[in-house]
């Protein structure tokens, strides 16, 4: 499973700094930034997949995610595109798109993003174990 984190509560400088100081931001980790941009950790560096964020790295024009390190980051990039397309929510909230729709979005209180698009009625964060039912905000 690709780890991903919601850094929208941090300004861009602080978000960049946390990727350099917090060991959970390892190779392949995905993060959503305050600007709505989404980045993937490539080695020690956060590289933008979508959007814009001053100070964050970008692939060179001659590079592609498919060829960078033999496609090592393709799954992380796929996750980044899903997160960019999703409506991100406030921490500890869940949204069901409609009464007959089984699309759930859940952003848990530990700051990671657990996004599910299935029949799960109670999405659970694999990192902290929170669910919409047991979260006390």
C-alpha positions as MATLAB code, in Angstrom:
seq = 'XXXXXXXXXXXXXXXXXXXXXXXXXXXXXXXXXXXXXXXXXXXXXXXXXXXXXXXXXXXXXXXXXXXXXXXXXXXXXXXXXXXXXXXXXXXXXXXXXXXXXXXXXXXXXXXXXXXXXXXXXXXXXXXXXXXXXXXXX';
ca = [
       0.000    0.000    0.000;
       1.266    3.447   -0.928;
       1.499    5.774    2.079;
       0.025    9.222    1.569;
      -0.253   12.262    3.788;
      -2.374   15.400    3.857;
      -0.056   18.395    4.291;
      -2.671   20.971    3.337;
      -2.547   22.413    6.852;
       1.114   23.435    6.327;
       2.459   26.266    4.197;
       4.726   25.104    1.373;
       7.970   25.835    3.205;
       6.895   23.841    6.265;
       5.590   21.015    4.065;
       8.940   20.803    2.270;
      10.796   20.912    5.591;
       8.730   18.086    7.081;
       9.599   15.869    4.100;
      13.244   16.390    4.965;
      12.994   15.843    8.722;
      10.237   13.282    9.346;
      11.348    9.705    8.596;
       7.835    8.657    7.530;
       8.417   10.574    4.272;
      10.415    7.860    2.581;
      10.872    6.922   -1.042;
       7.536    6.660   -2.895;
       5.384    8.414   -0.259;
       2.663   10.678   -1.687;
       1.643   14.029   -0.197;
      -1.122   16.558   -0.876;
       0.014   20.155   -0.492;
      -1.716   23.381    0.526;
      -1.961   24.525   -3.104;
      -3.780   21.311   -4.073;
      -0.639   20.041   -5.774;
       0.363   16.433   -5.144;
       3.961   15.249   -4.892;
       5.848   11.950   -4.579;
       9.044   11.424   -2.631;
      11.781   10.413   -5.077;
      14.610    9.399   -2.828;
      14.947   12.314   -0.444;
      13.189   14.865   -2.660;
       9.490   15.727   -3.048;
       8.720   15.865   -6.774;
       5.459   17.328   -8.105;
       3.089   15.039   -9.960;
       0.211   17.506  -10.368;
      -0.240   21.202   -9.701;
       2.267   23.844   -8.716;
       4.149   24.477   -5.499;
       7.096   26.859   -5.264;
      10.235   25.170   -4.006;
       9.193   21.623   -4.893;
      11.106   19.655   -7.500;
       9.771   18.690  -10.931;
      10.743   16.002  -13.390;
      13.046   17.195  -16.135;
      11.281   17.592  -19.493;
      13.186   14.599  -20.871;
      12.081   12.350  -17.984;
       8.823   10.474  -17.467;
       7.394    8.592  -14.513;
       7.320    5.448  -16.643;
      11.058    5.577  -17.284;
      12.361    7.170  -14.084;
      14.255    4.389  -12.310;
      12.535    1.822  -14.552;
       9.038    2.873  -13.477;
       9.740    2.552   -9.755;
       7.282    5.368   -8.892;
       4.402    4.508  -11.246;
       2.145    3.198   -8.435;
       2.845    6.277   -6.290;
       2.061    8.527   -9.245;
      -1.204    6.643   -9.847;
      -2.124    7.221   -6.181;
      -1.165   10.900   -6.540;
      -3.549   11.301   -9.483;
      -6.370    9.650   -7.514;
      -5.793   12.030   -4.611;
      -5.650   15.027   -6.924;
      -9.007   14.033   -8.388;
     -10.637   13.361   -5.003;
     -12.369   16.003   -2.951;
     -10.172   16.198    0.136;
     -12.012   16.630    3.400;
     -11.336   18.111    6.798;
      -9.527   15.745    9.139;
     -11.816   13.247   10.822;
     -14.737   13.579    8.445;
     -16.354   11.238    5.962;
     -18.380   12.069    2.905;
     -20.669    9.715    1.045;
     -21.328   11.094   -2.431;
     -24.988   10.134   -2.401;
     -27.512    7.728   -0.907;
     -27.078    5.183   -3.709;
     -23.387    5.758   -4.255;
     -20.801    3.666   -2.434;
     -17.952    6.145   -2.854;
     -16.396    7.088    0.478;
     -13.705    9.639    1.201;
     -12.104    9.683    4.638;
      -9.305   11.805    5.985;
      -8.307   10.505    9.386;
      -7.084   12.454   12.413;
      -3.498   11.166   12.168;
      -3.040   13.262    9.023;
      -2.737   10.458    6.495;
      -5.301    9.933    3.778;
      -7.285    6.739    3.577;
      -9.260    6.920    0.350;
     -11.605    4.082   -0.481;
     -13.766    3.574   -3.521;
     -15.563    0.339   -2.711;
     -18.441   -1.051   -0.686;
     -16.707   -0.539    2.670;
     -19.139    1.032    5.094;
     -16.461    1.703    7.687;
     -13.144    2.728    6.146;
     -10.291    2.261    8.596;
      -6.916    3.964    8.639;
      -4.244    1.286    8.439;
      -1.849    3.613   10.252;
      -3.812    4.647   13.362;
      -6.934    2.457   13.236;
      -9.397    5.378   13.220;
     -12.770    4.977   11.559;
     -15.590    7.488   11.063;
     -17.480    5.744   13.905;
     -14.746    5.875   16.535;
     -13.282    9.307   15.758;
     -14.008   11.792   18.515;
     -13.133   15.256   17.137;
];
